[in-house]
Amino acid sequence: MSEMMHSLTEQAEDGAYADPRSLQSGRLKTVGASKAGILSRVTRIFAAGTAMASVATPVLAQIDADAAAHLFTSSQVAGLSVVIGVISAALLSTLWVVRQRGNLETESREMRSALSDAQQRISQYQALIADKNRRIVIWDGDERPELLGQLPPETGAPQDNEFLAFGLWLKPRSASELEHAIDRLRGSAHSFDMVVETQRDEILEAQGRVSGGRAFIRFVALNNLRAELAEIKIERDRLLTSISAFQNLLDSIDLPAWQRDPDGRLTWVNQAYGEAVDAVSPEQAVDEGREFLTTVARERIRASATPESPFHEKISTVVNGNRTFFDVVDVKIPSGSAGIAVDVSGIETVRAELERTLKSHAETLDHLATPVAIFDGDRRLQFYNQAFVSLWQLDIAFLESKPDNAELLERLRAAKKLPDQLNWKSWKENALSVYRALDTQSDLWHLPNGQTLRVFATAHPQGGATWVFENLTEQVDLETRYNTLLKVQGETIDHLSEGVAVFGADGRIRLSNPAFRALWGITEAESKPGTHIRTLGEACAPSYDRPDGWKTFAELITSFEDERRSSQGTLELFSGLVLDYAVIPLPNAQTMLTFVNMTDSVRAERALTEKNEALRRADELKNDFVQHVSYELRSPLTNIIGFTDLLRTPGLGTLNERQAEYIDHISTSSSVLLTLVNDILDLATVDAGIMHLNYTEIDLGDLLDDVSIQIADRLQESGVTLEITSPAHLGSMIADPQRLKQILVKLLSNAANFSPEGSAIALRCQREGTDFVFSVSDSGPGISQDMIANVFDRFATGAKSGKRGGAGLGLSIVESFVKLHHGQVSIDSQTGRGTTVVCRIPSAHLPSSVAAE
């Protein structure tokens, strides 16, 4: 009795009992280790006590009956005392276990409550520190700084340890100032307050302080008025820097520049302005109001300049006693005006000289027979001669309008006078690239009218380009025909995969291609033009030296017969190459000899024949081996399992704890091995095409009950539960019940193997017409996309997260049995989101003979 109480107590504390028959409304409920479980065990103990009491009642009644005539013997009294003592001890032990269990659960609840409170307080503190608009960096001695809080993502500040690399996300000036301030803060405890600017033009406030021996910096993302004020300050510093830079730049150039107030008085001039008005310094010119331009020019500028349209004209004035022309630009601004003058006297002189030179060149070019066109720096037509007009037949009015070079090309293309191009835009850009080129560019244009032009385009140093068109129609036509003929012949023969050699009537080789030399293993020198066929045959003798070889070729090529014969056949070289040859007569008494490498085809044919025979024999051997080994393995496995069960029988003796554990291992391993052998035998039977399904009518509700009972131990071992969802009445279908049950068990076992402990496996069943559709879903690690294509392969065990290993035959058997039922199986899985396997089994038709029975 005490051993029974001890066993029940251990089961109540450690185990969980799965009740596979608690399937109600399509779901399997699991009874766990809880207070209800313990109370149920106590109830069983009381029931046991009641049973013992019922046994003892007749004894007591018999004792009462005999008491009238006889007194109790000492042995009867002792037996009754032992029974009553055992029952009392059992009841007291049970009550003590229940009480201790309640105390443990109370302490556990208190500890969980305290842990929850502590975690809540930590979360509150972290929320107070982790403000999204500020970040704190703390240095404690030489230790690594601690980072608290976050800055908004729009500031561009890194969220990891790269935050301290200020040069990566702050502007250079801000990063440099901040690093110097941090050095002073950590070195001599100098506090600072500054504003820094990020690479994304966001403004941050940086405050550095020292407290308690620790240096810290607080970065705050400014907003609203503080951010606007900081931006205005930064913008003011930037503008002052820019103004100073522009003034220094203007002081360094040799162009007079000035600035005036709204009344027209000078407020600032540069060094060149002061020198132009003979002032000692720019300040003297401003103080004395020395003017660079005449009064009339100033009044004209003042009257015509507007903020939208600045004044821009050439004005003459006297500088250093000389009349000088200046290109003056004056801009009106809200605070007055500003202007600059460029000396163009030398440019005007050069322009006049250039115009005289161009006129002289134009008169010369106009008498040339070669078409010439000149374009300026803006790519506009400035000159063309009569030959240019005759060549392109363009309208004089259009040419006199000085069209752009691109516009001229577009007009010629529209008139179909330019070469046809597959990519016109690219061709035009390449033609106009002469304006950016350093050297003269030349190209051949084959016009649609049959003319061929050599076009020379030369860029001018001052900008622009000169186009010269040379007519090469006749010369190019002759060269093209000759070169085309040679290239077509050479390229065609050289790029043939067949070996080709052409011989003259005298038996000397005229040409050969690389394939011919490669097939026969000879060099280009050995087959150079002029080599006699007999000499060539000697060079090829190491590869093929037979009477029907090159001697036969020589007789056919050098024959004097009136009717020249062609010939073809097959020969095999010493190297193993198989060649198909052909001797073909050509015009002018020439003969062509061709060789086609058929080695791969012949070898492939031979290899396929041998491979097919080997595969056939291997398949037969495999099927014989698998069937033989599988059947032979079953007998010893059956014996092992039988003897294991026999050793567990109490009649053979009591086993100690380690021996019982070893017996359990032997039994489990034997069952796994038997399952593996059965799976291999099933697959071999399917491969051999000899597996036949035993169709019968199946009640799907009973099938699900049988599956749930059969898989219960496996689910309890994995610590998962099964949830079955199905209609109230699934009905029946015609299929092989054993194979269908095997499909469900394999899928559920696979799901239990990869499901985390404490999770649930979902089995959803439904009917779609006569088809039985079910799916098995788990919340395991899932399958990556590159492995889904191989999950139904045999021995595919890519996943490493299962609770127990396997041979990788489960899903392969599922797919084979589903296909035997003419069904479909699919799998949907993503890494980290579990796996769902969906099967569709159509209902079959019973044979007429079976139906009649």
BAGUZA-49405 format. One record per residue (C-alpha): x, y, z. Coordinates in steps of 0.001 Angstrom, whole numbers, plus 500000, padded with zeros to 6 digits. Each point is the difference from the previous one (the first is absolute). Example, Ala and Ser with C-alpha at 12.3 -4.5 7.8 and 13.67 -1.06 7.14 Angstrom:
REM BAGUZA-49405
512300495500507800501370503440499340
//
This chain:
REM BAGUZA-49405
500000500000500000502828502450500853501663499259496618496719500793498217499682503298501914503599500959499186499478499289496260496769502043499891501686502904501810502916500080497534497618499935497041497956502825501467503103502175500457501928499286496813497768498735497206497126501146497843497385497537498852498679500264496471496489498688499562499802499066496310496320499116500375499079503541501077499377500987496363496797502118500096498665502097497139503032499157497911502687500935502577502461497972502112500315501363503566503152499324502100499792499685503771503131501575501573501607499826503415497794502330502089497964500006503192497151498304498231502403497204498999501177499553503574496447499944501308499132497341497436502873497837501337498786500549503565496539498925498912501508496821498600501746499338503336496734500465501843498388497656497505502728497471500715499360500415503730496306499528499420500717496836498071502127498670502829497226500948502426497523498040497926502318497026500228500362500410503723496229500334500624499209496338499461502867499076502251498688502262502763496520498664499464501298496495500303501845500990503160496790501498501459498145496837499132502570497836501668500312502304503044496813498694501425501459496619500442503760500508500118502528502640501063502452501723497544503228498252499485503219502053500238500851499485496285496613501361498884500364503089502135503518500646498674498912499684496321497120502407500468502290502521501692502487499865497115497299500654497378498577502976501904503515501432500559500945499753496336496828501809498895500556502769502562503633500466498942498989500261496352497383502660500751502398502040502151502774499840497355497633501190497295498787502945502067503601500989500790501007499938496295497021502209499035500857502494502727503676500225498983498973500465496361497768502943500964502818501634501975502405499715497058497470501542497601499390502920502418503747500724500246500347499772496191497172502540499480501616502419502468503390499730498264498442500542496549498134503071501298503218501480501459501881499360496737497204501666497972500118503102502266503790500238499628499826499717496218497278502685499879502154502422502011503011499335497740497850500691496911498841503318501540503593501087500688501085499052496493497073501946498509501033503109501984503614499774498775499337498881496369498537503335498803499864500021496201500990503724499906503195499841502031503059497819500539502518499971502847503634498852499782501682499249503360503757499452500566501093498383503271503782500210499976501639498134497117497155497520499640497910499811496867497323502720499943496416499084500772497272501112497566496484500746501252496950501100498012499544500490496257499887502911497604497311500258497314500857498050496799499661503144497892503124501454501628502115497264498367501680499125503330501074496314500196498231497864502582503031497790500819503615500558501108500710501962496790498226502916501723503370501178501408501478500195496462498719503579499679501705500543496653497672497436498394496718501794500764500903503571501010501249502675497665503801500358500108500004503323501820497513498858502658501839496664500449503355501743500501498625502493502540498187497246501905503079497757500214502126502886501364497307500802502568499848496325501099503788499925500456499829503094502241497037498545501900501710496678500743503470501491500486499353503111502089496258499837500827499069502989497774496243500011499530498561501139496684496746500790498223500014500012496244497841499422496946501098497469497353498672499265496523499544496505498531500634498875496446496212500150499470499897503704501014498350499167503360500928502114503059501052498400503307500838501588503354503036498484501752500538500604503749503132498697501705500260499706503786502042498208502717498194498467502991501169497539502615503264499348498212498173499140496789499926502034496806496813499962497987498580501701496922496324500421499297498894500322496367496555501547499579498131500200496693498802503625499830496597500874498656497688502963499518501465503379501079503261498649501428500757498102496814499079503020497859502203502291502103502929497597499723499473499693496245499889503790499630503242500310501947501694497408497854498598501575496829501278503448501154503499498614500573499853498298496611498899503206498239502709502081501675502578497440498954498678499969496442499973503800499745503558500188501277501086497308497530498330501789497065501545503334500951503454498438500237499435498323496650498935503268498353503028501779501504502311497449498413498684500253496409500928502669497462496416501068499350498529503205501510497055499149502308497822502253502152496959500196502260497636503009500431497269500974502453496433500843498882501063503650499401502777498949497604502938500720502341502907497577500107500116497777503091502704497510498960502494499564497125502748497484499325503704500570499429499700500079496191497372502772500230502293502078502190502873499612497526497726500921497064499036503321501676503575500701501178499178499578503714502580498960502538497588497431501493496430498842499492498986501821503189501248503299498582497968499456496824496868499398502107500605502943502340500651502445497153497303498562497767502269499543496993497910498721497093501201497480497445497209500621497466498754503276498534496920501746501352498010499177496866500887496307500279499050499910503666496662501680499329499276497528497191500825497086502284497826501428502756497078500524497638500085496629498227501150497519502679497260498078501821500104497063502421498622497749497277502170501349497123503566501009500888501846502613497887502471498417497531501651502117497291503386501087498620501018503431501266503106502029499159501866501988502659503479501465500599502393497946502155503595501160500525499589502534497185498826497408497401496547499472498530498991496468501020496922497870499328498451498109502923497270497397500097497974501297502986497528497924502021498003501793502714497439498215502202497335501805502025499477498592503517497765501127502911502934501691501766501168501827496866501938498564497078503203498168499142502011499867496819503118498726498282501866501072496844502014497796497616502617501553497704499088498938496441502201502390498002502438497272499005497147497644499141498435502530497655503321500421498172500443496251499621496411499595498823500495502508497191503182498270498887498268496632500119497170501212497826502463501127497323501815496645500113496784498002499815498833501993496992503231499232498180499768496262500821496355499894498921500847501342496574502667497291499612497839497104501258497077501009497830502000499077496874500908496468501213498251496904498601500071498357503440496914500788502161500923502006503122497839501257502907501179502046502991498101500260503313500641502464502880500306499301503695496213499873500330499974497274497309498214502290497551500874500041496289502234502978499149501371499065496583499304497559497157501329499870496416498268499240496742501176496386500001498190499512503348496761501328498469500366497713496975500693496953502137497020500258502361497554501976497796498776502085502945497942503197499871502130503165499994497554501745502326500405497192502540503801500177499796499982503804500327497992499667503231503165498574501576498474496747501265501445498009502860502210497028499059497533497556501597497119501712498165501893499667496696500519496262500598496327499569500865499014501780496723502301497705497994498616496920501782496408501081499332500882500385496320501510496448500071503415501263499013501943498557502947500943496356500652497317497902501683500882499376503619498561497501502478500522502472502843499726503484498517500387501815503338503262498244500821501344500538496470499192503725500089501597500457503424503119498231498765500144502260496901499589503161502096502640498876502503502555501747497749499295503216501930501463498319503098502827498153498207503649501025499862500888498255496717498437499899496569497298497367499649499312498128496776497231497664498971498513498374496909496422500863499110498219497686497580497117502103498752496687498535498842500614501295496452503037497711499714502694502587500650502774499409502536501484502985501819503055500232502192499081502634502576502701501957501837498912502039503038502542502284501689499284501996503169501181503654500186502081501134502939497629502954500517496917497783499738498088498670497072500990497464497331500729499613496284498388497162498019501601498798496752498289497403497767502148497962497559498184497917497360501430496434499918497108498289498273501866498278497164503082499071502009498016498652502929497707498052497715502890498066498454501783499408503280496781498931501697499241497375497408503456498508500144500323500093503778496512498647500508500700497050497790503207499163501835498525500497503447496899497953499288502075497156498657502586500109502779497587500558502890497599497353498761502659497332499685501934500953503142496930499890502223498673496693498752500055497205502542500709497591497146503553499596498769500314501367496436502916499836497545499908501068496321502480498511497500500849501034496433500139497709496972503736499488500676499235498568503455501389502996501898498013501514502837498444503422499405498544500691503428499012498266503237498219501059503156501068499604503668497499497165500564501733497889497312503416500459501638498600499306503492498330496751498941503142498606498400502432501438502548502177501897497491501395503513500116499202502929497765503462499729498423499407496360499051496764500959498219501059503307498499498784500783496440502057498187497348500593496820502022499398496854497938497375497548501163502552497188500325502137502137502329496870500885501933499131496285500234503434499279501496499423502713502618496644498424500853501387496413500034500545499913503825496253500505500421498769497659497226502232497770497814497886497528498088499796499083496295496502501461499709501091503292501555501887502877498407501107497907497045496345499667498995499496503743500458503034500710497804498712497756497226496587501714499995501489503509500016502735499502497375497995497697497730499979500777496249496634498445499412497546502012497932497273499567502568501237500964503460498512497874502729498855500991503461500390497720502970499028499836503671500458497666502934501106499612503620503428499399501495501313499679503557503361501511500952502546498475502303499045502651502598496449498663500102498431502787497930497276498862497618499807502136496821497473500118497174501830501086496830498806501207496608501935500655496761498104502618497921501105501220496524500031503799499537500163502231496881503400500786498424501116496384500608500241500569503742498922497495502628498745500566503542500688497491502747497833500306503149500124498186503343497220500068502625500807498935503569497402497402500988501901498758503054497631501442502579496952498594498253501540496555499633501313499973503545496703501296501324498132497272498164502338497348501346499922501475503505496226500242500020499696496402498909502405498837502696498425502305502572496525498798499233501047496387500427501854500809503231497033501934501387497639497180499148502196497474501787500542502361502952496260500577500337499326496287500048502803499466502506498731502838502178496444498719500093501159496455500753502370501234502701497489502288501712497248497405500023502291497231501181501720502070502697496736501516501201498320496622500409503146498538501577500217502887502496496423499568501108500565496538501516502809500944502451498221503268500812496829498134500825501993497679502262501710502939501723496688501764500622498395496759501225502825499187502418499987503616501226496302499767500829500629496601501625502733501470502237497488502584501207497635497239501160499937499866503833499972496225499921503662499889498863501219501982502950500316503574501150502368502328498097501935502739501728499639503611498852502999499999497615499007496673498436496474501308499420501424503122498403502181497907497673497009497826499084498035503184499135502859501234497786500164496628498235496255499998499434499933503596498706502976499484497678498542496739498697496677501694499255501763502863498189502068497534497999496910497947499144498227503167498844503031500902497871500086496522498448496286500159499289500427503460498410502848498783497792497982496938499030496979502172499180502090502313497814501643497056498264496564498506499345498801503313498560503108500296497817499566496473498744496391500778499072498655497034501937498228501822502831496212499677499796497579501965502125497277498148501919497025502258499333497137499872502456497446502400501408501430502005502912498142501967502642502139503136500261498905500720503589501166496563501152503215500483498013500790503246501852499265498306503363502396497152499192502696502452498886499643502139503125500320496924502251502985498676498057501861503352500090499205500828503656503210498517501433502105501788497412498318503340500803500481499490503757503670499183499455500502503232498007497992502096502465497536501294497393496226499807499587497842499172497008497065502131498919497685498357497471497559502223498153497390498272497890496268500111499246497651498033502200499449497380497303502885499380497613498290497009498505501826497195498274502151499465496931501597497142498071503750499678500507502654497765501539499480500514503776503450498699500964501848502313497568497779502984500805500628499486503717503724499692499219499898503386498187498364501761502975502341498400502583503105500898497961498904503647499659499044500331503692503251498332501153502034502314497787498131503058501363500505498833503625503724499519499353500462503643498947497426501746502238501260501793503117499028498512503322496674501294501284498703500911496526497056498511498101499728498143496695496933500811497897498309497278497926497250501525497839497713497682498025497219500726497534498179498552497047500026501643496560497601498007497929501187496404500145503559501033500922501361499774503528502207503082500637502068500299503159502938502124501140502553499674502803501475503247501373502713500525502593501740503029501535503514498632499569503069501687498452498634499653496450501846499113496815502067502388497866498918500597496414503083498320498532499185496758501903496252499785499255500671498525496558501879497067501635497808499217503034498302497100498216503316498487498925501076496803501680502534500236502811499609503810499963500865500963503601501106503587499535498191501388503061502055499715503224497441501332502497497892496853500523499740498271503352501053496669498525501872499055496858498706497861497192500854498473496654498034502632498094497441497577498532496793501283501640499025502713497513501189497846497094497632497223501088497182502541500433500502501263496457500160496437498584496802498849501757498115503190499068500949499562496352498942496334500154496566501316501023500185502389497010500106502899502451502085503117500438502313501179502770501509503461500459502061501751502643500001503634501112502727501143502346502079503025500884502997500207502287498856500778503539496252499722499183499340496286500112498985497538497304496654498944498501499583496813497915496757499717498009498784496674498533497074499345497713498809496360499730497256499320497442497489497264500728500466496928497831497394497595498564499744496458501223500314497324497317496666498591498850500812496543501397500726501436503441496865502103499918497972496914499134501428498136502954
//
